[in-house]
Amino acid sequence: MPDNYMPSWLSYTLSATGLASAAGGVMLYLYQSDLLYLPSHPDGSRTQVPKPSEFGMPYQEEILTTKDNVKIRSYIIPQQDEKAAMNAPTIIYFHANAGNMGHRLPISKVFWEKFKANVVMLSYRGYGLSEGTPNDKGLRIDSQTMLDHVRAHPVLGKTKIIAYGQSLGGAVAIDVVARNPDAFSGLMIENTFLSVNKMIPHVIPMLKNLTWLCHLNWPSESSIRQIVKTPILFLSGKKDELVPPAHMRALYETSQTRGLKVWKEFENGTHNDTCIQSGYFSAIRDFLLEIRDDMPEPAKEEAAATKEKTHLSEQDERFQLVSGVADADGMTHSFRVEEVDED
């Protein structure tokens, strides 16, 4: 999500009238979905969706029909060997606000290639090539549809399911895990907000007294309290300029899970580049290994082999993501994987 994503027409409305607060309140009430959801940013996001094959991953593209009859696009990226796929965790990737699922494929490749995980991705309604218009109720339906599809899958349905969400995707992930406590073996969230209402004063300060007009409902602060047994990994960029880092810390402190709870903070991580900070994938790798500890013995042996092959540590990661294409606002919406020589 870019630092300044207020549409130009709204910015003009708020600055050109002496009734800025009143006008802002009206705009907030009527157009808040347009303010929050950015499916067309960056340009081409609604028509150009990179494919896993472009990153060397075999996949199936599935068109899922939701209960309200909206067709959404998804990628199923299993491990190539069926036995390996059954022993691997399955990560459902809930992407951040702007762009589409294809823009996050370099991260999925790390999960698939380095961690030997199955990966499932979706473009929410109104994003990428999916039908519909984004709204909070619709995205909840989309996430449930994706989960139901995974659970019914002949191979992935037998695996441990992990939810992974960035920013808005973190709110989606928290919500679907809270509603399906027995379906998930883990939750990983990055730079996620407490609620939309608590984000408004930070993003649009002039509307800080009008948050009661906001009817969008992503109450992660309350939803995370309903997750009482699922392990959770919190990934926080200390220099996040969009979602105040205090939001992530509050989510961590609010969480009452009896499962593993891990806090990982990245000193130089901003909202959009936390995932390229040193130690990011080490934290995820270690978290996944902890979750695998109660797997059958063959799967545990495979997990140990995976750890041995990747050689990740805080000081020396064999690979990392580096910034890819950035738009005029400085928002990075794609990444590439680079190998890093060992010392």
C-alpha positions in Angstrom: 0.0 0.0 0.0 1.6 3.4 -1.0 2.3 6.0 1.6 -0.2 8.5 0.0 -3.0 6.6 -1.6 -5.8 9.2 -1.2 -7.4 9.6 -4.7 -6.7 13.0 -6.3 -10.4 13.9 -6.5 -10.9 13.3 -2.7 -7.7 15.3 -1.9 -9.0 18.2 -4.0 -12.5 18.0 -2.3 -11.0 18.1 1.2 -8.6 21.0 0.4 -10.9 23.2 -1.8 -13.8 23.6 0.6 -14.1 25.4 3.9 -16.2 22.5 5.1 -13.3 20.1 4.7 -14.2 17.9 7.7 -17.9 17.7 6.7 -17.0 16.9 3.1 -14.4 14.4 4.3 -17.0 12.7 6.5 -19.4 12.4 3.6 -16.7 11.0 1.4 -15.5 8.6 4.1 -19.0 7.3 4.5 -19.8 6.9 0.9 -16.5 6.0 -0.7 -14.6 4.2 2.1 -14.2 1.0 0.1 -12.6 3.0 -2.7 -10.2 4.5 -0.1 -9.2 1.1 1.4 -9.1 -1.3 -1.5 -6.7 -0.6 -4.3 -7.2 -3.4 -6.9 -6.1 -1.2 -9.8 -2.8 0.0 -8.3 -0.3 -0.3 -9.8 -1.4 0.1 -13.4 -2.2 -3.1 -15.2 -3.0 -5.0 -12.0 -6.5 -5.9 -13.2 -5.2 -7.4 -16.5 -1.7 -8.6 -16.0 -1.2 -11.4 -13.5 2.2 -13.2 -13.5 2.0 -17.0 -13.5 3.9 -19.5 -11.3 5.5 -21.0 -14.3 7.4 -17.8 -14.9 9.2 -18.6 -11.6 9.8 -22.2 -12.4 6.9 -23.6 -10.3 4.3 -26.1 -11.6 0.8 -25.1 -10.8 -2.9 -25.4 -11.5 -5.0 -22.3 -11.9 -8.4 -22.8 -10.3 -11.5 -20.6 -10.8 -13.5 -20.9 -7.7 -17.2 -19.9 -7.4 -18.1 -18.3 -4.0 -21.4 -18.8 -2.3 -22.6 -15.4 -3.6 -21.7 -16.5 -7.1 -18.5 -14.6 -7.7 -15.7 -16.3 -9.6 -12.3 -15.7 -8.1 -8.9 -16.9 -9.4 -6.4 -19.0 -7.5 -3.1 -20.7 -7.9 -2.5 -24.2 -6.5 1.3 -24.8 -6.2 1.9 -28.2 -4.7 5.2 -30.0 -4.2 5.8 -32.1 -7.4 6.0 -35.4 -5.6 2.6 -36.4 -4.1 4.1 -38.1 -1.1 6.3 -35.0 -0.4 3.2 -32.8 -0.9 1.2 -34.8 1.7 4.1 -34.4 4.2 4.5 -30.7 3.6 2.6 -27.9 5.1 0.3 -25.9 2.9 0.5 -22.1 3.1 -2.5 -20.1 2.1 -1.2 -16.7 1.0 -3.5 -13.7 1.6 -1.9 -10.8 -0.3 -1.6 -7.2 0.7 -3.8 -4.4 -0.6 -2.5 -3.3 -4.0 -1.7 -5.5 -6.9 -2.7 -9.2 -7.3 -1.5 -12.7 -6.3 0.9 -12.8 -9.2 3.0 -9.9 -7.7 3.7 -12.1 -4.7 5.1 -15.1 -6.5 8.7 -14.5 -5.6 7.8 -14.9 -2.0 5.8 -18.0 -2.8 8.8 -19.4 -4.6 10.8 -19.2 -1.4 8.1 -21.1 0.5 7.8 -23.7 -2.3 11.5 -24.1 -3.3 13.4 -23.4 -0.1 10.9 -24.6 2.6 9.4 -27.4 0.5 5.9 -26.2 1.3 2.7 -26.3 -0.8 1.5 -22.8 -1.6 -2.1 -21.7 -2.4 -2.8 -18.1 -3.5 -5.9 -16.2 -4.5 -6.7 -12.8 -5.9 -9.6 -11.4 -3.9 -12.8 -10.4 -5.7 -12.1 -7.3 -7.8 -8.4 -8.0 -7.8 -6.4 -9.4 -10.7 -8.7 -11.4 -13.0 -11.2 -12.2 -10.3 -14.7 -11.0 -10.8 -16.6 -8.6 -8.5 -15.9 -5.6 -6.4 -13.9 -5.7 -3.1 -15.6 -5.2 0.2 -15.0 -6.6 3.7 -17.9 -9.1 3.5 -16.8 -10.3 0.1 -13.2 -10.8 1.1 -14.4 -12.9 4.1 -16.4 -15.1 1.7 -13.4 -15.4 -0.6 -11.0 -16.5 2.1 -13.5 -19.1 3.3 -14.0 -20.3 -0.3 -10.3 -20.8 -0.6 -10.0 -22.6 2.7 -12.9 -24.9 1.8 -11.3 -25.7 -1.5 -8.0 -26.6 0.2 -9.7 -28.8 2.8 -11.5 -30.7 0.0 -8.4 -31.2 -2.1 -7.4 -34.9 -2.3 -3.7 -34.1 -1.3 -3.6 -30.7 0.3 -6.6 -31.5 2.5 -4.5 -34.0 4.3 -1.8 -31.5 5.2 -1.2 -28.9 7.9 -2.6 -25.6 6.8 -0.9 -22.3 7.6 -2.4 -18.8 6.9 0.1 -16.1 5.8 -1.1 -12.5 5.4 0.6 -9.2 4.7 -1.0 -5.9 5.7 -4.7 -6.2 4.6 -4.0 -9.8 4.0 -3.0 -10.2 7.6 -6.5 -8.9 8.6 -8.0 -11.4 6.2 -5.9 -14.2 7.7 -6.7 -13.4 11.3 -10.4 -13.4 10.4 -10.5 -16.7 8.6 -8.4 -18.4 11.3 -10.6 -17.0 14.1 -13.7 -18.4 12.3 -12.1 -21.8 11.6 -10.0 -22.6 14.6 -9.7 -26.3 13.9 -8.6 -25.9 10.3 -5.3 -24.1 10.8 -2.0 -25.3 12.3 -0.4 -21.8 12.2 -0.8 -18.2 11.4 1.8 -15.7 10.1 1.1 -12.0 9.8 3.1 -9.1 8.7 2.5 -5.3 9.2 -1.2 -5.7 10.0 -3.5 -3.1 11.6 -5.7 -3.3 14.7 -8.7 -2.2 12.8 -9.7 0.2 9.9 -11.1 2.7 12.4 -7.8 2.8 14.3 -5.9 3.3 11.0 -7.8 6.3 9.8 -6.2 8.9 12.2 -2.8 7.8 10.9 -3.6 7.7 7.2 -6.1 10.6 7.0 -5.4 12.7 10.1 -8.1 15.3 9.3 -10.8 12.6 9.7 -9.6 11.4 13.0 -12.8 12.6 14.7 -15.0 11.0 12.1 -14.0 7.4 12.4 -17.4 6.4 13.7 -18.6 6.9 10.1 -16.5 4.0 9.0 -18.5 0.9 8.5 -15.7 -1.3 7.1 -15.1 -4.1 9.5 -11.7 -5.6 9.9 -11.5 -5.8 13.7 -8.3 -7.7 14.0 -7.8 -6.5 17.6 -10.9 -8.4 18.7 -10.7 -11.3 16.2 -7.2 -12.3 17.3 -8.5 -12.9 20.9 -10.7 -15.7 19.5 -7.6 -17.6 18.3 -6.7 -19.5 21.4 -4.7 -22.5 20.3 -3.1 -21.7 16.9 0.6 -20.9 16.8 1.2 -17.3 15.6 4.2 -15.6 14.1 4.3 -11.8 14.2 6.5 -10.1 11.6 6.9 -6.3 12.2 8.8 -3.6 10.3 10.0 -1.1 12.9 10.0 1.7 10.3 6.5 0.9 8.9 5.3 4.3 7.6 1.7 3.2 6.9 0.6 0.9 9.6 2.0 2.1 13.0 4.3 -0.6 14.4 2.4 -0.1 17.6 -0.5 -1.9 15.9 1.5 -5.0 15.4 2.8 -4.9 18.9 -0.7 -4.5 20.3 -1.9 -7.5 18.3 1.0 -9.6 19.8 0.2 -8.5 23.3 -3.6 -8.9 22.8 -3.2 -12.5 21.5 -4.2 -15.1 24.0 -3.2 -18.2 22.0 -1.9 -21.1 24.1 0.1 -22.2 21.1 3.6 -20.9 20.1 3.7 -17.1 19.9 6.7 -15.5 18.2 7.5 -11.8 17.9 10.1 -10.9 15.2 10.9 -7.2 14.6 13.0 -5.8 11.7 14.9 -2.6 12.5 14.9 -1.2 9.0 11.7 -2.8 7.7 9.1 -0.4 6.2 5.6 -1.3 5.2 6.5 -2.7 1.8 10.0 -4.0 2.3 9.9 -5.9 5.5 9.9 -9.1 3.6 13.4 -8.3 2.1 15.0 -7.7 5.5 17.7 -10.0 6.7 16.3 -12.7 9.0 12.8 -12.5 7.6 12.8 -16.0 6.0 14.8 -17.4 8.9 12.0 -16.5 11.2 9.4 -18.1 8.9 11.6 -21.2 8.4 12.0 -21.7 12.2 8.3 -21.2 12.8 7.4 -23.8 10.2 9.8 -26.2 11.7 8.2 -25.8 15.2 4.8 -26.5 13.7 6.1 -29.6 12.0 7.4 -31.0 15.3 4.2 -32.9 15.9 4.1 -34.4 12.4 4.6 -38.1 11.8 8.3 -39.2 11.8 8.8 -39.2 8.0 7.6 -35.7 7.8 9.9 -34.6 10.7 12.8 -36.2 8.9 11.9 -34.2 5.7 11.7 -31.0 7.7 15.1 -31.6 9.3 16.5 -32.2 5.8 15.0 -29.0 4.6 16.6 -27.0 7.4 20.0 -28.6 6.6 19.7 -27.6 2.9 18.7 -24.0 3.4 21.5 -23.0 5.8 19.6 -19.9 7.0 20.7 -17.9 10.0 20.4 -14.3 11.2 24.0 -13.6 10.0 24.0 -15.5 6.8 21.0 -16.3 4.5 21.7 -18.2 1.4 19.0 -16.2 -0.4 17.0 -13.1 0.0 14.4 -11.0 -1.8 15.5 -7.6 -3.3 13.3 -4.8 -4.5 11.9 -5.2 -7.9 9.7 -2.7 -9.7 8.6 0.4 -7.9 5.9 2.8 -9.0 5.9 6.6 -8.9 4.8 6.6 -5.3 7.8 4.4 -4.4 5.7 1.3 -3.7 7.4 -1.9 -4.5 5.0 -4.4 -6.0 7.2 -7.2 -7.2 10.5 -8.8 -6.0 13.1 -11.1 -7.3 15.1 -13.8 -5.5 18.9 -13.5 -5.5 21.3 -16.1 -4.3 23.8 -14.8 -1.7 27.3 -16.3 -1.6 28.3 -18.0 1.6 31.2 -16.4 3.5 
